[in-house]
Amino acid sequence: MNTSIPLARMPLRARHWYIFAVASLEQLIGAALSTVVGVIIPLILLLGSPHLSALDQGILGAAGLVGIAAGSLVIGRLMDAMGYLFWFRLCPLIIAAGSAGVYASGSVWALAVFLFVIGLGVGGGYSLDSGYISEIMPARWESFFVGLAKATCSLGFVGGAAAGYFLLRADPSAAVWPDLILFVGGLGLVAFALRIRWYQSPRWLMARGKRAEAQRAARAFLGPHAEALPLPSGEAGAPVPWTRMFAGENLEKVIFSGVSWACEGLGVYGFGVFLPILVMALGLQGEVGAGVPKVLDSVRTTIFINIFIGAGFALGLAILHKVNIVRLMGWGFVLCACALGILLAAHLRGWPVWVSLFGFVVFETALNAGPHLVTFIIPSKIYPVAERGAGMGIAAMLGKLGAILGVFFMPALLSRGGIAAVLQVSIAVQLVGAAVTFVYGKRLKLL
């Protein structure tokens, strides 16, 4: 009797959770990297040598994100042609190597180069993790686990801030900043170790006509009864030409998935990287004087705010199957704009600190329950397997382009227009995200 069960119809098992945990590690690492860089920059500023201008700060803050954008685009394309497994193992090694370079570097520009290298590995992982998760999980759990993978970044944001906090508690010296990057490198080595015993994507193999290999991979992942079925018509095939990715309906998919991700990226990384500095600009760190104690207390406030990243993801995942995800993303953008409006009003009118903290809490909750969660799910929903790596890579690249612009210009905005300018621009970007979501969601018949 044939007891084989197709991957899409398998019951949820402990092995699915293990696959999810290993596949989603770059989400955690990328968030930790952003938070760590946000602590490193004010520490270098305190040292005063080298002197960091607003432009220098923007370059340092954006270097890792530029790497993520490049890695998402290039490795996303290569994985369609070469398969997932090679890059799935190589990306965490790239992260570890870049972290070692940061630790050993003696100049700001070497730091920027190695942050870019780390970003390459993280960006490649962004294209790979949703591919593995969406293609191996049971169909009814696919969106939940893809969203949960993105939610693991909340652990990275909190973990990166906590690593900075406890390091500065143990050694309150700005000169310890290179030690912070070891947290990121260590996570990369853990990811590589967990992927030594790993396998090619069954659906990628099936899309290439390698049915026997696909069956072996499915059973290696989920046991002797797992079965990889032939893909539906239109799902299989060779990678499509680049020109087709930017033409017709595919162009609308790029705009829908990529521009909305770019608008979300400013909120996640523009605020994520410079959150300790923004906390100090808003005066939310408390009365602690100056120097390392001021940075330390701003990092403690950052940990508190970052906790609501996880709360937002939890809320989004709880309602993911009960609402239209495009509306969830669009109204999330609107709520983000409203929350930033509260922050702006509190700053301009001198309202109590708790009002600003409330604004931050609403912003982080809405951002992560809506746009930050859904933008990661959308590409796996709108692209077939033959185009998924490229589509996910393009969307992630555009998302990181928005993050890069936000991080690069954040110090200049702070320097020239103050925190009010930062908040005004951020409100406008969130409203653009809402408009793109509703307009193109309707054009693609997702609303």
N, C-alpha and C positions, 0 to 999 in steps of 0.2 A: 504494500500500500504506500502511495506517495504521500509523505507527510511534510513535504516542503512548503514553506510559507514565504510568499513574496515580501521583500523588505518593507514595502509600503504598508503591508497589512500585519506586520508582526506586533505582538503585544509589547508594551514598554517593559524593558528589562534593565537590570543593574548595568549591563554592558553598554546600553545606550547612554546612561549617565556618564560612564567612564569616557566614551567616545566624545561626548559633549565637552567634558572637562578638559581633555587634552587638546581638542580642536580649537577651543576658545581662548587659549592662553595669551595669544597676541593682543586680544582686546584688553586684558588686564595689564599686560606689559606696556602697551601704548599709553594707557591712562597714567600708569605709574611714571613713565618717562616724562610726560607733560608736567605732572605735579612736581617731580624732582627738579626739572629745569626751572620751574617757578620759584623754587627755594634757592637754587644755585645762583640765579641772577642777582637777587638782593645781597647775597653773601659776597659775591665778587664786587658789587658796588661798595660794600662796607670796607673791603680791603683797599680800595682806591687805586690799586695797581694790578692790572691795567685799568685806565679810566674807560668807562663804558658810556658812550653817548646814547641818546635815544635810538639812533640808527643801529648802533652795535647791539643794544638790547633786543631790538626787533629781529636782527639777524640771528642772534643766539636762540631766541624764542621760536623762530620759524624754521631753523635748520633741520630739526628732527621731523617737522611736518612736511618740509620739502622732500625729505627722504621717503616719508610715508606715501606721499602722492606719487613719486616716481616708482616706488616699489609696487604700489597697488596697480598702476597702469601697466608696467612692464611685466611683472611677474604674473599678473592676472592674464595677460595675453599669452605668456609662455606656458602657463599651466594648461591652457586649452590645447596647445600643440604637443606638449611633452608629458602631460599627466601631472597629478597633484603631488605624488609621493616625494620625488626628489626635492622639490622646493619646500615641502612641508618640513623636511628635516634640515634643509640648509638655512631657512630663515632664522631659527633661533640661534644657530651658530653665528650668523651675521650680527645678530643683536649682541651676543656675548663678546665677539671680537671688537665691535664698536665701543662697547662699554669698557673693555680693557684699554682701548686707545684713549678714551676720555680720562681714565684714571691716571694714565701715564703722561698725558699731554701737559705741556707747560705754557701754552699760550691760548688766548681766546679763539684765535682762528683755527688752531688745531682742534679745540673743543667743538667749534661749529662743524668742522669736517666730520668728526667722529659721531656727532649727534645725527648728521645726515646719514651716516652708515647704519646706525641703529635704526633710523627711520625706514631705511630700505627693507630691513628684515621685518619690521612691524607691518609695513604696508603690504608686503607679500603675504603675510599671515592674514591680513584683512580679506584678501581675495580668496584665500584657501579655506578659512574656517567655515564660512557660510556655505561653501561648496560641499565640503565633507558632511556638515551637519544636515543641510537640506536634502542631500541625496541618500543618507543612511537612516535617518529617523523615520518612524512610522508616519504616514501621510497626515493623520489627524493631529500629530504632535509637532509637525514640521515648523510652522510659524512660531509656536511657543518656544521651541528650542533655539531657533535662529535669533529670536528676540532675547532669550535668556543669555545667549552668547554675548550679545552686545551689553547686556546688563552686568556682566562680570567686570566691565570697565569700572563700575562703582567701587569694586574692591581695590582696583589699581589706584584710583584717585585717593581713597582713604589710606591705603597702604603706603603710597608714596609720601603723603603728608605725614603719616605716623612715623615713617622711617626718618624723615627730616627732623621731626620734633624730638624723637628719642636720641638721635645723634647729637643734636645741639644741646639737649639736656645733659648728655654724658660729657660733651666737650664743647662748651660755649665759645667757640672760636670760628670766625669766618673762614679760616684757612682749611677747615675740614671739608669744604664743599666737594673735593674729588671723591671722598668716601661714599657720598650719596649714590653715585652711579653704580656702585657695586650691587645695590639692591636690584637694579634693572638687569645687570649682567648675570646675576645669580638666577633670576627667573628665566633668562634665556637658556642657561645650562640645564635647568630642570625640565624645560619644554623639550629640549633635544633628547635628554635621557628617556623621557616618556614616549618618544616617537621612534626609538630604535626598532621596537617591535610594532610595526605599523604596516599598512597595506595600501595599494592603489585604490582609488575610488571605483567601486563596482559599476556605477552608472557611466563614468567616463570610459571605462573599458568596453561596456556594452555599446556606447555611442560610436566606438571605433570598430565594432564588429568582432571584438575579442570575447566571445561568449563564455568559453571555457575558463579564461582567466577571471572574468567577471564573477562567475560562480564560485571560484576558489577564494576570491577576495571577500565576497559576501559571507561565506562560511567562516573564513578566518576572523572576520569582525564579529559575527553574531551566532556562530555555532553551526552544526551540521545540517540543520533544517532550513537555514536561511537561503533564499533564492532571489537571484537578480533576474528580473524579467526584461525581455526586449522592450526598448523604448517606443512610445507612441510615434506615429508618423509625424515628422516635422521636428522631433526632439533630437534624433540621431544625426550624425553627419560631421564633416570636417569643419574647423573653425571658419567663420564667415569672413570675407574681406573687410578691411577697416572701413572702406567707403560705404559699405552697407550698414555699418553701425551708426552712421551719421546721415542717413537718408530716410525719407518717408516716415513711417510710424516709429522706426528705431530712433530717429532724431527726437521725436516727441518723448520717447522713453528716456533718452539721455537728459533732456531738459527737466522732465518730471523727477527722475531719480537723482540727477546730479546737482541741479541748481538748488533744490530743496535741501539736499545734503550740505551744500556749501553754506547756505544760510544757517543751518543747524550747527555747522562746524565753527562758525564764529562764536556762538554761545558756549559750545563745549570747550573749545581750546583757547579762544581769545580770553575767556574768563578763567578757564582752567589753568593755563600757564601762568597768568599774571594775577591770580586770585590773591596770594599774599600781599602783593603790591597794591591791588585795588582795595583790599581790606584796610591797609594803612592809609590810602588816599581818602577813604570814607571815614577814617577815625574809629573803626570798629574793633581795633585790637586792644583797647583799654589804655589806662594811664600807666605806661611802663617805661617811660623815658625814651631812649634811643639805642642804636647799635643792635647787637645780637639779641638782647632781651626783647626788643621791639619786634624783630623778625620772628623770634620764637613764639611770641604771643599771637602774632598774625597767623602763623602756621597752625596754632591751636584753634583759632577761629575758623581757619580754612577746613580743618578736620570736621568741625561741627557742621559747617555748610555742606561739605561733601557727603556727609551721612545722608542728606536728603536726595542725593543722586540715586542711591539704592532704593530709597522710599518711592521715588518717582518711577523707577523701573518696576518695582513691585506692583504699584498701582496700574501701570500700563499693561503688564502681563496678566493681571487679574481680570481686566476687561477686554483683552485683545480679541477674544472669540465672541464677544457680546456686542461689539460696535464695528462700524466700518472703519478700517484702519486709516484710510485716507482722511476721513473727517477727524479721526483722533490726531493725526499729524497736523492738519490745518488749524484746528482749534487750539492745539498745543502751542503753535506759533503765536496765535492771538493772545493767549494767556501769558506767554513769555513777555510779549510787548507790554502788556498791562503791568506785570510785575516789575519790569524795568522802569516803567512810568512811576511806580510807587517809590523805587529807589531814587529816581531823579527828583521827585517832589520832596522826599525826605531830606535829601542833600541840600536843595535850594532853600527850603523853608526852615531848616534846622530842627526837624522833628526828632524825637527821642531815638536812641540807637535801636531799640526793639523794633521800630517801624522798618528800618533798613534791613535788619535781620529777617523780618517777616517777608520783605520783598525778595531777598535772596532765596528764602525757603520756597516761596511760591514759584520763583523763576526756575530753580533746580528741579522741583517736582514736576512742573508742567513740561519743561524741556525734555526730561528723561522719560516721562510717561508717554509723551507724544513724539516729537520730531526725532530725538536721539534714538529711540527704540524703532520707530517705523521706517526711517530712512535705510536702516540696515536690512530690514525685511523685504522692502520693495523690489530690489533687483532680482532676488531669487524667485519672486512672484511673476515678474513681467518678462524675463528672458528664458528661452528654452536652453537645454543643457549645452547645445553646440555653441551658444553665444554667451553662456552664463559667466564664464571667467572674465571675458572681455567686458561684458556689460557691468559686472560687479566692479571690475578694475576701473572703468571709466567713471562710474558713479563715485567710488571711493576717492579717485584722484580729484574729481571736481569738489567733493566734500572737503578734502584736505586743502585744495586751492583756496576755498573760503576761509578755512582755518588759518592758512598761511597769511592771507591778507589781513585777517583780524589780528593775528599775533604780531605781524610785522609793523602794522600801523598803530597798534595799541600804545606803545611808549611815546610815539610822536603826538598822538591825540592827547595823552596825559600831559605831555610837556607843554603843548601849545594851547589846548583848550580845557585842560583839567578833566576831572572825572565826569563833569556834566557833558562834555563833548563825547566821551566814550559812551555814555548811556544814550544820548540822542542818536548817534549813529547805529548803535546796537538795536534800538527800538525800530528804526527804519528797516534794518536788515530782517528782523523777525517778521515784519509786516510784508516784506517782499516774499519771504518764504511761504507765508499764508496764501498770498495771491497766486503764486506758482502752483502750490498744492491744489487749490480748488479749481483753477482753470484747467490745468493739464490732467488732473484726476478725472475731470468730466470728459475731456477730449479722448482719453484712453478708456472711457466707459468703466471707470473704477468707482464712480460715485452714482 
